[in-house]
Amino acid sequence: MSFADRLNGKVVLVTGGTLGIGRAIVERLLSEGAIVIATARNAQRGLELEAQIDSPEIFSFVQQDVAEEKAWHHVFEHVLGRFGRLDVLINNAAASAAATIAETTVQEFQSMLDSNLTSVFLGMKLGAEAMLRDGKGGAIVNLSSVAAGKGHATLPAYSAAKMGVEGLTRCAALEYGAAGQPIRVNAVRPGYIETDLSGEFLASIGGSIEGGLKIMQAQHPIGRIGQPADVAALVAYLASDEAGFVTGSIFSVDGGYQT
């Protein structure tokens, strides 16, 4: 078996699948033979991606706000109605906003938890139900963050939510590993990854994008910041049967990042 068919025929749901890491995951899974359903809040970007791929038998898009339980039910109705099953769930969608604890209101804190943690709970709860309908089990991969391991002074709500994601991942691995045909549950902890939004961040820490890039490169022993494809490669492995003995684990993709 080659990478080209490692996920052949598996039905995979990817949240936040139209930009950055999410889009790289979608592209990698499709290249390995998966049938992919991507969701995102921005319908226009999703429909544009659907038109670009133009293969309805292997790719479809559904608009979704992952913080809303009703939206999750709608997504799973689409997945099961169109493809009949779910084999893999990738909880990638997230939201962040820079603010210290002192600057963050209770409402803003709760919003971060809903978008980054409650969303993962809902996805795993309903996704596991879908996977166990035919008794075959499956795999869940939750996207965490380097902020979950190191914390971040201006991202306390986001960091706390991602810490919660890792805790939920370990709990779910224990719960669903005991099912008749187990569901494997793992988390991936990306470090600093270059995406469409990276320029603003790099400029904020270095005075310019080039200055910020030099600072970040110096903090990575591997000599560069990450690319979305770096994360997608690990996600594809965890989604595949090659990771059949891997569950309840947190994997860092951070280039050895040092604060």
C-alpha positions in Angstrom: 0.0 0.0 0.0 1.3 3.4 -0.9 0.4 6.8 0.5 -1.7 7.4 -2.6 -4.3 4.8 -1.5 -3.6 4.7 2.3 -7.1 6.3 3.0 -8.8 4.8 0.0 -12.6 5.0 0.4 -12.6 6.3 4.0 -15.2 9.0 4.6 -13.6 11.9 6.5 -15.1 15.0 8.0 -12.8 18.0 8.4 -14.0 21.1 10.2 -12.4 24.5 9.3 -11.4 22.9 6.0 -11.2 25.9 3.6 -8.1 27.7 4.8 -4.6 27.2 6.2 -4.0 23.9 8.0 -7.6 22.7 7.4 -7.3 23.1 3.6 -3.9 21.4 3.6 -5.5 18.5 5.5 -8.3 18.3 3.0 -5.9 18.3 0.1 -3.6 15.6 1.7 -6.6 13.3 2.5 -7.9 13.6 -1.0 -4.5 12.8 -2.4 -4.5 9.6 -0.3 -7.9 8.4 -1.6 -10.3 9.7 1.0 -13.8 10.9 0.5 -13.8 14.3 2.3 -16.5 16.6 3.7 -15.2 20.0 4.7 -17.0 22.5 6.8 -16.5 26.2 7.6 -18.4 29.3 8.6 -17.6 31.1 5.4 -19.9 29.6 2.7 -18.3 31.5 -0.2 -14.8 30.0 0.4 -16.3 26.6 0.8 -18.3 26.7 -2.4 -15.2 28.1 -4.2 -13.2 25.1 -3.0 -16.0 22.7 -4.0 -15.9 24.2 -7.5 -12.1 23.9 -7.7 -12.1 20.3 -6.7 -15.2 19.6 -8.9 -15.6 16.0 -7.9 -18.8 15.6 -5.9 -18.3 11.9 -5.5 -15.2 12.5 -3.3 -15.7 16.0 -1.9 -18.5 18.2 -0.6 -18.8 21.3 1.5 -21.2 22.2 4.3 -21.5 25.5 6.0 -21.1 25.2 9.8 -20.5 27.1 13.0 -18.9 24.5 15.1 -20.0 26.3 18.3 -23.6 25.5 17.5 -25.0 22.1 18.4 -27.8 22.3 15.8 -25.2 22.9 13.0 -23.4 19.7 14.0 -26.6 17.7 13.7 -27.1 19.2 10.2 -23.6 18.3 9.2 -23.9 14.6 10.3 -27.3 14.4 8.5 -25.5 15.5 5.3 -22.6 13.0 5.8 -24.7 10.0 6.6 -27.4 10.9 4.1 -24.9 11.3 1.2 -22.2 8.8 2.1 -23.9 6.4 4.5 -21.1 6.4 7.2 -18.3 8.3 8.8 -14.8 6.8 9.3 -12.7 9.7 10.4 -13.4 13.1 12.1 -10.8 15.9 12.1 -11.7 18.6 14.6 -9.7 21.4 13.1 -11.9 24.5 13.3 -10.8 27.1 15.8 -10.9 30.8 16.7 -8.5 33.1 18.6 -8.4 36.6 19.8 -5.4 38.3 21.5 -6.2 39.7 25.0 -4.9 39.2 28.5 -7.0 37.9 31.3 -7.5 41.4 32.6 -8.8 42.5 29.1 -11.0 39.5 28.5 -14.7 39.7 29.5 -16.6 36.6 30.7 -18.6 36.6 27.5 -15.4 36.7 25.4 -13.9 33.9 27.5 -17.0 31.7 27.0 -17.0 32.4 23.3 -13.5 31.1 23.0 -14.4 28.0 25.0 -17.5 27.4 22.7 -15.5 27.8 19.5 -12.4 25.8 20.6 -13.5 23.3 23.2 -17.3 22.8 23.3 -17.1 22.3 19.5 -14.7 19.4 19.9 -16.9 17.9 22.6 -19.9 18.1 20.2 -17.9 16.7 17.3 -16.6 13.7 19.2 -20.0 13.0 20.9 -22.0 13.0 17.6 -19.1 11.7 15.5 -18.6 8.6 17.7 -22.3 7.9 17.4 -22.1 8.0 13.7 -18.9 5.8 13.6 -20.5 3.2 15.9 -23.7 2.8 14.0 -22.3 -0.1 11.9 -19.9 -1.3 14.6 -16.8 -0.6 12.7 -15.3 2.3 14.8 -13.0 4.8 13.3 -10.6 7.6 14.2 -10.8 11.1 15.6 -8.0 13.7 15.4 -8.3 16.9 17.4 -6.2 19.9 16.6 -4.6 21.4 19.7 -1.9 24.1 19.8 1.6 24.8 21.1 -0.3 27.2 23.4 -1.7 24.2 25.3 1.8 23.1 26.3 3.5 26.4 27.0 0.6 28.8 27.6 0.5 32.3 26.1 0.2 35.6 28.0 -2.1 37.2 25.5 -4.1 34.1 24.6 -5.4 32.8 27.9 -8.8 31.8 26.8 -7.5 30.1 23.6 -4.7 28.4 25.6 -7.1 27.1 28.2 -9.5 25.8 25.6 -6.7 23.9 23.8 -5.5 22.4 27.1 -9.1 21.2 27.5 -9.0 19.7 24.0 -6.0 17.6 25.0 -7.8 16.5 28.2 -10.9 15.6 26.3 -8.8 13.7 23.8 -7.3 11.4 26.5 -10.8 10.9 28.1 -12.4 10.0 24.8 -9.6 7.6 23.9 -10.4 5.7 27.1 -14.1 5.7 26.6 -14.3 4.8 22.9 -11.3 2.4 23.0 -13.6 0.1 25.1 -16.2 0.0 22.4 -16.8 -3.2 20.3 -14.8 -1.8 17.4 -12.8 0.9 18.9 -12.5 4.5 17.9 -8.9 5.8 18.2 -8.7 9.4 19.5 -5.5 11.5 19.2 -4.5 15.2 19.2 -2.0 17.1 17.1 -0.3 20.1 18.6 0.9 22.4 15.9 3.5 25.1 16.6 3.9 28.3 14.6 2.6 27.5 11.1 2.8 29.8 8.2 -0.8 30.5 7.0 -2.7 33.3 5.3 -2.9 35.1 8.7 0.8 34.7 9.6 2.0 38.0 8.0 0.1 40.2 10.6 1.5 38.2 13.5 5.1 38.2 12.1 5.0 41.9 11.5 3.7 42.5 15.1 6.7 40.8 16.7 9.4 42.0 14.3 8.4 45.3 12.9 8.0 43.7 9.5 7.2 40.3 8.1 10.9 39.7 7.4 11.9 40.8 10.9 9.3 38.6 12.5 10.3 35.6 10.4 13.9 35.9 11.5 12.8 36.0 15.2 10.6 32.9 14.8 13.2 31.0 12.8 15.8 31.6 15.6 13.4 30.0 18.1 13.0 26.8 16.0 16.0 24.5 16.1 14.9 23.0 12.8 15.6 26.5 11.2 12.2 27.4 9.8 8.6 27.8 10.9 6.1 25.2 9.9 4.0 24.8 6.8 0.4 23.5 6.8 1.6 20.4 4.9 3.7 19.5 7.9 0.6 19.2 10.0 -1.5 17.5 7.3 1.1 14.7 6.9 0.7 13.7 10.6 -3.0 14.0 10.5 -3.2 11.7 7.5 -1.1 9.1 9.3 -3.3 9.2 12.4 -6.4 8.9 10.2 -5.1 5.8 8.5 -5.0 2.2 9.6 -1.3 2.5 9.9 -1.9 4.2 13.3 -4.1 1.3 14.4 -2.2 1.0 17.8 -2.1 4.7 18.5 -4.7 6.3 20.7 -4.8 8.8 23.6 -1.6 10.6 22.4 -0.7 14.2 21.9 1.7 14.8 19.0 3.7 18.0 18.6 4.5 19.4 15.1 6.5 22.4 16.2 10.1 22.2 14.8 11.4 22.0 18.4 10.1 25.4 19.2 11.8 27.1 22.1 10.4 30.1 24.0 
